[in-house]
Amino acid sequence: MASNGDGGESSEGRATGTAVVDRWTALDRGWQALALGLGIVAVHLVGQAL
């Protein structure tokens, strides 16, 4: 992973690199848990359908 040395905001000390990761980390933990739970349920339903 390349470090973000261009003077960008890295107050948390990690370079995410993608907008998806930035949006995920910006979410409240409750919303993260809900999204993760819905994803697990969706994967389970797809597995059951196959």
C-alpha positions in Angstrom: 0.0 0.0 0.0 1.3 3.4 -0.9 1.3 6.1 1.7 -0.5 9.3 1.0 2.4 11.8 1.1 0.8 14.6 -0.9 -0.4 16.5 2.2 -3.9 15.1 2.2 -5.9 14.6 5.3 -4.6 11.6 7.1 -5.6 12.5 10.7 -6.5 8.9 11.4 -3.2 7.6 10.0 -4.5 5.4 7.3 -4.8 5.7 3.6 -8.0 4.2 2.4 -7.6 4.7 -1.4 -11.2 4.0 -2.4 -14.5 5.9 -2.0 -16.3 2.8 -0.8 -13.9 2.3 2.2 -14.2 6.1 3.0 -18.0 5.9 3.0 -17.9 2.7 5.1 -15.7 4.2 7.8 -17.8 7.3 7.8 -20.9 5.3 8.8 -22.0 5.0 12.4 -21.3 1.5 13.9 -25.1 0.8 14.1 -25.4 1.3 10.4 -22.3 -0.8 9.7 -23.8 -3.6 11.8 -27.1 -3.3 9.9 -25.4 -3.4 6.5 -23.2 -6.3 7.4 -26.2 -8.2 8.8 -28.2 -7.6 5.7 -25.3 -8.7 3.6 -24.9 -12.0 5.5 -28.6 -12.7 5.2 -28.5 -12.0 1.4 -25.5 -14.4 1.0 -27.4 -17.0 3.0 -30.5 -16.7 0.9 -28.5 -17.0 -2.3 -26.8 -20.1 -0.9 -30.2 -21.6 0.0 -31.5 -20.9 -3.5 -28.6 -22.7 -5.1 
